[in-house]
């Protein structure tokens, strides 16, 4: 399922990805703007053919959000580090870019998550390393429950994603078609 979805996503041209990422930014900013002031939003630096959330993050920062990006600490762990638009990023692991070690670690209120496959119920499949699952579990252990927003293209949706008991479903999904809350995010 993951491989089929990623092949479809990889087949998008650069122009198609840019246009769809722009639509995602527009829908996301409209949907989240009222909830943003004073909140910490963790996005991601896109790799491979992922949707680019750079514009969305800039719009949310302009609306009053504090920003963060994930930094890969080791094969098991990501942490979220504060940053501002335009700040220099360093190699963040797995081909990503992240704030350096001198940036403060933060617990995000809203987590924008890349993924490979999703369904309308908010079930998702990532890339198989489990970084986000473990990060969400660590946040929950500290009493934090960020609003989980999947970022994907429409072509990554499938009728049903098999979910395991430990899987935490998304609260919402943003694609080029719009913003939608899942059953978990009602």
Kinemage of the C-alpha trace (Angstrom):
@kinemage 1
@onewidth
@group {chain A} dominant
@subgroup {mainchain}
@vectorlist {calphas} color= white
{ca unk a 1} P 0.000 0.000 0.000
{ca unk a 2} L 2.794 2.398 0.963
{ca unk a 3} L 4.861 1.654 -2.129
{ca unk a 4} L 1.911 2.033 -4.537
{ca unk a 5} L 0.972 5.364 -2.991
{ca unk a 6} L 4.533 6.681 -3.065
{ca unk a 7} L 4.901 5.665 -6.718
{ca unk a 8} L 1.755 7.670 -7.557
{ca unk a 9} L 3.077 10.652 -5.591
{ca unk a 10} L 6.529 10.365 -7.197
{ca unk a 11} L 4.880 10.469 -10.647
{ca unk a 12} L 3.658 14.035 -10.060
{ca unk a 13} L 5.701 16.627 -11.918
{ca unk a 14} L 7.471 19.372 -9.982
{ca unk a 15} L 4.922 21.882 -11.304
{ca unk a 16} L 2.026 19.690 -10.163
{ca unk a 17} L 3.548 19.317 -6.669
{ca unk a 18} L 4.097 23.077 -6.400
{ca unk a 19} L 0.509 23.853 -7.461
{ca unk a 20} L -0.934 21.261 -5.092
{ca unk a 21} L 1.319 22.472 -2.238
{ca unk a 22} L 0.067 26.027 -2.833
{ca unk a 23} L -3.537 24.799 -2.583
{ca unk a 24} L -2.665 22.905 0.627
{ca unk a 25} L -1.174 26.097 2.088
{ca unk a 26} L -4.271 28.112 1.194
{ca unk a 27} L -6.700 25.569 2.673
{ca unk a 28} L -4.572 25.021 5.770
{ca unk a 29} L -4.120 28.709 6.522
{ca unk a 30} L -7.852 29.373 6.132
{ca unk a 31} L -8.817 26.430 8.342
{ca unk a 32} L -6.254 26.938 11.111
{ca unk a 33} L -5.817 30.732 11.276
{ca unk a 34} L -8.345 31.285 14.075
{ca unk a 35} L -6.712 28.615 16.269
{ca unk a 36} L -3.123 29.763 15.689
{ca unk a 37} L -2.224 32.791 17.832
{ca unk a 38} L 0.151 31.697 20.580
{ca unk a 39} L 0.221 28.064 19.453
{ca unk a 40} L 3.295 26.128 18.410
{ca unk a 41} L 2.996 24.499 14.986
{ca unk a 42} L 5.512 21.833 14.007
{ca unk a 43} L 5.837 21.324 10.294
{ca unk a 44} L 8.528 19.500 8.354
{ca unk a 45} L 11.113 20.079 5.674
{ca unk a 46} L 9.909 18.119 2.619
{ca unk a 47} L 11.900 15.231 1.245
{ca unk a 48} L 11.443 13.287 -1.962
{ca unk a 49} L 8.042 14.101 -3.438
{ca unk a 50} L 6.284 15.264 -0.242
{ca unk a 51} L 3.957 18.238 -0.222
{ca unk a 52} L 5.902 21.375 0.663
{ca unk a 53} L 4.442 23.065 3.772
{ca unk a 54} L 6.902 25.977 3.752
{ca unk a 55} L 4.298 28.496 2.564
{ca unk a 56} L 1.677 27.125 4.972
{ca unk a 57} L 4.084 27.510 7.867
{ca unk a 58} L 4.962 31.061 6.814
{ca unk a 59} L 1.249 31.950 6.659
{ca unk a 60} L 0.629 30.421 10.089
{ca unk a 61} L 3.629 32.290 11.511
{ca unk a 62} L 2.194 35.525 10.113
{ca unk a 63} L -1.112 34.645 11.864
{ca unk a 64} L 0.733 34.399 15.198
{ca unk a 65} L 2.019 30.842 15.419
{ca unk a 66} L 5.373 29.858 16.841
{ca unk a 67} L 7.070 27.373 14.511
{ca unk a 68} L 9.039 24.175 15.011
{ca unk a 69} L 10.626 21.509 12.844
{ca unk a 70} L 11.515 17.914 13.695
{ca unk a 71} L 15.168 17.016 14.175
{ca unk a 72} L 16.246 13.391 13.955
{ca unk a 73} L 18.300 12.551 17.031
{ca unk a 74} L 18.868 8.867 16.245
{ca unk a 75} L 17.175 6.018 14.390
{ca unk a 76} L 14.418 5.985 17.021
{ca unk a 77} L 13.921 9.601 18.046
{ca unk a 78} L 12.822 12.931 16.678
{ca unk a 79} L 12.449 16.081 18.752
{ca unk a 80} L 10.844 19.358 17.772
{ca unk a 81} L 13.020 22.476 17.718
{ca unk a 82} L 11.832 26.071 17.541
{ca unk a 83} L 12.628 28.149 14.486
{ca unk a 84} L 11.493 31.226 12.572
{ca unk a 85} L 11.024 31.597 8.841
{ca unk a 86} L 14.294 32.421 7.150
{ca unk a 87} L 16.549 30.978 9.866
{ca unk a 88} L 19.359 28.771 8.691
{ca unk a 89} L 18.729 25.039 8.888
{ca unk a 90} L 21.214 22.186 9.153
{ca unk a 91} L 21.086 18.566 7.994
{ca unk a 92} L 18.325 17.006 10.085
{ca unk a 93} L 18.625 13.307 9.229
{ca unk a 94} L 16.955 11.212 6.512
{ca unk a 95} L 17.477 14.026 3.995
{ca unk a 96} L 15.591 16.643 6.012
{ca unk a 97} L 16.664 20.093 7.206
{ca unk a 98} L 16.180 21.183 10.827
{ca unk a 99} L 17.140 23.882 13.321
{ca unk a 100} L 20.551 23.289 14.906
{ca unk a 101} L 21.231 21.887 18.364
{ca unk a 102} L 21.249 25.395 19.859
{ca unk a 103} L 17.517 25.832 19.053
{ca unk a 104} L 15.183 25.191 21.970
{ca unk a 105} L 13.141 21.996 22.089
{ca unk a 106} L 9.382 22.573 22.155
{ca unk a 107} L 6.176 20.566 22.511
{ca unk a 108} L 3.950 21.459 19.544
{ca unk a 109} L 0.244 22.196 19.889
{ca unk a 110} L -0.359 21.376 16.228
{ca unk a 111} L 1.638 18.780 14.340
{ca unk a 112} L 1.703 18.875 10.522
{ca unk a 113} L 2.677 15.352 9.485
{ca unk a 114} L 3.895 14.008 6.157
{ca unk a 115} L 2.629 10.544 5.290
{ca unk a 116} L 2.474 7.998 2.526
{ca unk a 117} L -1.153 6.784 2.770
{ca unk a 118} L -4.299 7.892 4.604
{ca unk a 119} L -8.014 7.180 4.806
{ca unk a 120} L -10.940 9.443 5.654
{ca unk a 121} L -11.086 8.096 9.224
{ca unk a 122} L -7.630 9.566 9.858
{ca unk a 123} L -5.662 6.337 9.808
{ca unk a 124} L -2.263 6.783 8.226
{ca unk a 125} L 0.827 4.973 7.113
{ca unk a 126} L 4.108 6.832 7.372
{ca unk a 127} L 7.439 5.650 6.050
{ca unk a 128} L 7.896 2.740 8.434
{ca unk a 129} L 10.454 4.124 10.895
{ca unk a 130} L 7.852 5.047 13.537
{ca unk a 131} L 9.429 8.430 14.378
{ca unk a 132} L 6.123 10.280 14.612
{ca unk a 133} L 4.401 7.457 16.515
{ca unk a 134} L 7.116 7.509 19.192
{ca unk a 135} L 7.158 11.333 19.301
{ca unk a 136} L 3.369 11.412 19.803
{ca unk a 137} L 3.676 8.795 22.563
{ca unk a 138} L 6.389 10.877 24.313
{ca unk a 139} L 4.194 13.973 24.110
{ca unk a 140} L 1.237 12.015 25.524
{ca unk a 141} L 3.415 10.773 28.409
{ca unk a 142} L 4.006 14.454 29.265
{ca unk a 143} L 0.269 15.153 29.194
{ca unk a 144} L 0.360 16.785 25.753
{ca unk a 145} L -2.045 15.954 22.936
{ca unk a 146} L -1.204 17.936 19.824
{ca unk a 147} L -3.784 18.391 17.085
{ca unk a 148} L -2.537 15.952 14.422
{ca unk a 149} L -2.877 17.145 10.837
{ca unk a 150} L -1.897 14.888 7.955
{ca unk a 151} L -0.501 16.623 4.874
{ca unk a 152} L -0.880 14.731 1.619
{ca unk a 153} L -2.091 14.846 -1.939
{ca unk a 154} L -5.532 13.476 -2.834
{ca unk a 155} L -3.964 10.602 -4.755
{ca unk a 156} L -2.545 9.250 -1.465
{ca unk a 157} L -6.005 8.494 -0.071
{ca unk a 158} L -7.224 4.896 0.034
{ca unk a 159} L -10.588 3.477 1.173
{ca unk a 160} L -9.180 1.944 4.354
{ca unk a 161} L -5.843 1.828 6.153
{ca unk a 162} L -5.313 -1.089 8.528
{ca unk a 163} L -4.833 0.351 12.009
{ca unk a 164} L -3.138 -1.293 14.965
{ca unk a 165} L -4.170 -0.616 18.589
{ca unk a 166} L -1.125 1.634 19.187
{ca unk a 167} L -1.800 3.772 16.084
{ca unk a 168} L -3.038 7.284 16.839
{ca unk a 169} L -5.374 8.555 14.113
{ca unk a 170} L -5.100 12.026 12.626
{ca unk a 171} L -7.463 14.771 13.779
{ca unk a 172} L -7.568 16.383 10.328
{ca unk a 173} L -6.150 16.068 6.838
{ca unk a 174} L -5.215 18.799 4.377
{ca unk a 175} L -4.926 18.013 0.685
{ca unk a 176} L -5.125 20.186 -2.399
{ca unk a 177} L -8.919 19.677 -2.271
{ca unk a 178} L -9.326 21.130 1.202
{ca unk a 179} L -9.209 20.735 4.961
{ca unk a 180} L -11.230 18.003 6.607
{ca unk a 181} L -11.601 16.862 10.200
{ca unk a 182} L -11.586 13.121 10.724
{ca unk a 183} L -13.729 11.096 13.135
{ca unk a 184} L -10.935 11.565 15.682
{ca unk a 185} L -10.872 15.341 15.254
{ca unk a 186} L -14.573 16.071 15.748
